């Protein structure tokens, strides 16, 4: 009997030992993070102020970070705040680079995270980091695409423009399906610097496809156009042109876009660089267009054709040609015309070495592009727009700048025909045939 009790005790002890080992094995599969659990306020010096973060830690892992206080330059700090989700995903600051243009604020955030209390009680020394983008001045690392949709695009056309905030000119073009006014198939926002802009280089210059995005990006870590592209995608994908005012909006927190009450309008999230442009210009203008769509409608149709230009080997040159025409269906006259040649998003895609520096820009909006015909490309296209608005032919363009060799540059201002006119005429024929098929344009003479 005694031996049986000993045997039973052995079984129980073995079971307890097995259970303990099993539990220990299970607990070992739950990785314990390095930080002390709880909610911690941690601080570090930014460029202009002390940055304080509220960090929530559970099971040793960072699960949430919020900015509690800071007095940095708002646009710069907003960009630096993009590090927060990276830190959460990484469970720490190790291996994370600073945001270009917001290096000091970035390091303030990263150093604050380094100050989080750790389970083992250690306090590693913080080593400041730079941004990878800073070392590549010409090969700018921020990513955005300005490429037009290839092929034919057509529909009902709406357009609004107005000056806002110190005189900048904002404009919105919206195209809807002619058979379904609720279907937004095209949205484009642009803005021109005010005439008295403090930087002369960007006075009256459209921002969408010009050097402005690069200049802003190097200063603030983001391109202006990125906000516009974000909103345009939202409008097309969700067929959404109106946004409700946020009842919790606090003007004192504007530009701090991470928190819901920092946005003037509910349901949108825009990156830094154009948040004011979006909230003060794009959203109000699209609201006007929305009212027009649901009111008097439009008597204008939009036609666009875009194609990649190929070399003799059939390879893309890195340039995309695009022609847009707007026609009044009552008068059957062209009311607006715009031709442009858009450079590729990446330097390596552009074959002509002399044109590589114009990546993510267009010939019309670039400040520094020089047309070989020795006249401003924008001058050529502005003249085309006036020419067609006056009822002249799409094809009889010999009176326009750079349509022929004119001899003395000193006497005339340009010397030879621009190759772009040949591409324009090709695309004009495509759109003309489409508009004739739709019976929305009068006959245009070809000779």
N, C-alpha and C positions, 0 to 999 in steps of 0.2 A: 504493500500500500504506500509505504514511504517512497519506494522507487517510482511509483506511479505519479505521486505528487511532484517529485523532482522532475519527472518527464513532462508533466503538465506545465510546471513553472518554466521549464526550458522552452516549451512551445510558445508560451505567452511572451517570454523574453525575446524569443526569436521573432515573433510577430511584431512586437513593439519596435525591435531593432529594424526590421524590414520596413515597417511603416515610416519610421523616422528617416531611414535612408531614402525611401521613396519620396517623402516630402522634401527632403533636402535636395533630391534630384530634380523635383519639380520647381523648387524655388530657384535652383541654379539656372533654369531656362528663362526666368524673368530677369532680364538684365537690369541691374541697379545702376541708375545714372550717377553722374559725378557731382551733381549739385544738391544742396540741402533743400528738402521739401518746404513749401510754404510760399508766401507772397513777399517779395523783397523789393525795396526801393534801392536802386544802385545808381551812382552818379559818376561822371567824369567830365573833364573840360573839353568843350568843342572849340570852335574858332572864336566866338564872341561871348559864350556863356557856359554855365554849368548845365550839362544835359542830364536829366534824371529820368530813369526808366522804372516802370513797375513791372516786375517779372514774376510770373506764376510758375512754380516748379512742382511737379508731381512724379513720384517714383524716380526722383533724381533727374528728370527730364524737363526741359523748358517747354511749356505748352502754350504760353501766351506772353506777349510783350506789348506794353503800351507806353507811349511817351507821357510822362507826368508833367514835366516842365522843361522849357528851353527858350532861349531868346536869340537863336541863330537867325540868319537871313532865311526867310520863310521858304523861298523857292529852293534854296540849297538844302535846307534841312528836310524838306519834303522828299527830295531825291535820295538823301541819305537814309530816310526811313524805309526805303525799299529793301534795306538790309534785314529788317526785322523778320520777315517770313523765312529768309535764308538762315538766319540764326536759329529760329525755331526748328526748321527742318534738319539743321546740322547739329542741334543741341550744343551750341557754343559758337564762339567767334573764330576758332582756329581754322585757318585756310581760306578765310573770306577776304576778298580784296575790297578796298574803298571804292566808292562810286566816283567816277570821273567828274570833276568840277565841284565835288562836295567832300574833298578829302578830309578836312579838319572835322567836319560834322560826323563823317563816317567813323573816323578814329575815336571820336568822343563816344559814339554808340558802342563800338566794339570794346573799348577800354572799360566802359561801364559794365558790360557783360562779363568781362574778365574779373570784375570785382565781386561777382556773385559768390556767396559763401559755398564752400565745397564740403562734401561729406568727409573727406580726409583732413580738413582743416588747412590745406595748403593754399598759398596765394602766389601763383606764378607771376613773374614780371611780364608786363605788357610790352610787346614790340610793335611799334607803329607800322602800318602798311600803306602802300600807295595803290593807285589804280592801274590796271594793265593798259588802259586806254591812253594814259598820259605819255607813254613812250612812242606812240604811233600817231604823230600829228597829222600826217597826210592820209594814212589809211584809217579813217575814223571808224571806231568800233560800234557805235550805236547803230541799231538796225531799224530800218523802215523801208517801205516800198512805195514808190510813186508811179508804178507801171500801170498804164491804162488797160482796160479789158480789151483783148484782141477781138477782131471781127466787127460785126455790125451791132449797134445798140440803138434802139429807137423807142420813143414813147412820148407821152404828154409832158410838156416842159413848163417848169415853174422857176422863177428867179426872184430873189430879193437881195437888196444891198442897202447898207446904211452905215454912217459913221458912228463910232462908239468910243468910249474911254479915251479921252484926250485927242480924238480925231482920227484914229485908225479906221480904215474902210473895210468892213466885213461883207462878205457875199456868200450866198448859198444857192446852189443849183440843185433842183430835185427833178427827177424824171420818174413818172409812174406808168404802169402798164395802161395802154390806151383802152383796154377792155375791162380793166379793174383798177379804179382810182385808189384803192386801198393798198395796192401792191407797189411798194417803192423799189424800183430797180436800179436807181442810181442816185447817189448823194455826194455832193462835193462842196467843201467849205474852203474859202480862201480869204486872205486878209492882206491888205497893203499897208505898209507903214505910213504914218501920218506925214503930211507934207513938211512939217517942222520937226520931224523926228530928230532926236539928239545926235544920232549917228547919220551923217549926211549920206553915207553909202546906201542906207536902207530907206531913205525918204521916198515915198510913193512906190516902193518895190514890193511886188507880190511875194509872199513868204513861202508858198507851198513848194515850189520847185527851184528855189534860189539858194544862194550860199548862206542865207540867214539861218537856216537850220543847223549848219555846221558851226557858225559863230555862236549861236545860243548853246549848242550842245557842249562846246568846249568850256563855256562859262558856267553852265548850270547842270550839265550831265544829262540833258534831254533835248530832243529836237522839237520845235514848235509843232511840226506837222504830225507828230505821233498822237497828240490829242485828237486832231481832226480825223485821222484815219480810224481811231478807236470809235469815235462817234458815228462816222459814216458807216462803218461795219454794223454797228448796233441798229442804225436806222433802216438799213437795207434788210438785215436778217430778221428784225422784229417788225418791220413795216411801221416804225414808230417815229413820229415827228413832233410830238408834244410831251412835255414833262411837267409833272406837278411840283409846285413849290414845296420845299421841305419845311414842315412846321417847326422843326427843331434847329433850323439854320441859325448859326451865330456868326455874324459878319466878322467878329474878332478872331474867329478861327478859320477864316477862308484860306484856301491853299493847303491847309492841313487835311489832305484828302483821305487819310486812313480811317478816320472816325466818321460815322454817318452824319453827325450834325455839322460837319465841315462843308457840306455841299449845299449850294443854293437850291438845287433841284434834286428831287428824289429819283432814284433809279438809274443814275449815271455815275460813272467812275472814270475820271479823266486823269491822265498823267500830268506832271508838272510841265510848265513851259507855255501852255496855252489854256490853262484853266479859266482865266479871266475872259479870254477870247470866246471860249465855248459858252460860258455862262452869261456873258454880256452881249454876245453877238450871235453865235450860231443857233442857240436854243430859241431866243426871241424871234429870229428870222424864220426858222423852220415853223414856229407857231403861226406866223403870218401866212406862210405857204399852206399850212394845214387848213387854216380858215378859208383860204382861197379855193383849195381843192373841194371843200365841203360847201362852198358858196357859189361864186360865179364861174369857177373852173378856169379853163385856159383855151385859147384859140391858137396856141403855138405847139409845134411838134419838134422834137429833138432827134437829130440823126448824127451818129458818130461812127466813124470807121477807123480802126487802128490796126497796124501791121508791123511786124518786125522787118527791118531793112536788111537784106542779105547781100553778101558780096558775090563775086563771080564764081566762087566755089560753093555757093549755096549756104554759107555760114552766116549766122547772125552777126552783124557788125557791132552790136551793143547799142544800137539806136532804134527806137520805135517811133514811127510816124503816126500822127493822129490828126484827123480833120473832124471838126464839129460844125454843124449847120443847124440853125433854128429857123423854121419857116412859119409864117402866119397863114393859117388855113383859110382865112377869109380873103386876103389879098393875094395869096399864093406867091408872096415875096419873101426873100430871105431877110430876116431881121437881125441876125447875129452870125458871125463866122469867126472861127478860130482854128488856125493850123499850128501845129507844134511838132518838134522832134525831141523825144524824151530819152535821156541817157539811162543806161542800165543801172541797176541798184548796186552792182559790184564792179570795182575797178577792172578786175580780170576779164570781165565780159566785154569790155570795150576794146576793139581791135586797133583802132587808130591811137597811137601813143600820145599824140597831141591833145586828144579829147578825154583821156582817162580822168583828168582832174575834175571833169564836170559830172562825174557819176552822181546819181540821185538828184539831178537837176535837169532843166530843159533849156533849149536854145532861147525860147521866148523869155523865160523868167530869170535866167542866169544874169548876173551883173557883169561877169568877166568874159563870157563867151564872145569871141570875135568872128563874125560871119566873113568867110573868104571873099564874098562879093563886095566887101568894104562898105557896108552899111549895116546899121543895127538890125538884127533879125526881128526885133520887136517893131521896128519902123516898117518893115516889109508887111508884117501880119496886121498891124493896125491899119495900114493902107488898104489891105485886102478887105478888112471888115467894113471900112467906109465905102469902098468900091461896090460891094454887094448890097449894102444897105441902101445905096442910091439906085438900085435896080439894074446894075450892070451885070454882064454875063459872067458866069462861073469860069468861062474858058477864055474869054478875050481880056487878057490881063497885061497886055504890052505897055499900058500906061503906068503900071505899078513899079516900085523901086526894084532894081536888080533883076529885071526880066530880060535884059539884053546888055551887050557890050556897048558902053557909051563913051569910050575914049578917055579923055583927060579926067583923072581923078580930081585934080585941082579945080577944074571947071564944073564938074557935075556932082561930085560927092561919092560916086561909085564907078567901078571900072568893068565889071563883068557880070554875066548872068549867074544867079544862084541856082545850084543844082536842086535846091528844095522846091523850086517852082515845078519841076518835072514830076516830083513825087506828089505834090499837091494836086496837079492836074489829073494824075492817075486816080487819086482818091476822090476827087471831085466828080469824076465820071461815075464811080461806083455809087456814091450817094445820090447823084442826080438821077440815075436810072431807078434807084429805089424810090425816090420821091415822085418821079413820073409814074411809076407803077401804082403808087398810092394816090395819084391824082391830087397832089398838094402843092405843085409848083408849076409855074408857067414855063413855056419852052425857052431855053437859053441858046443863043447863037454860039456856034463853034468856030465860025470863020466869017 
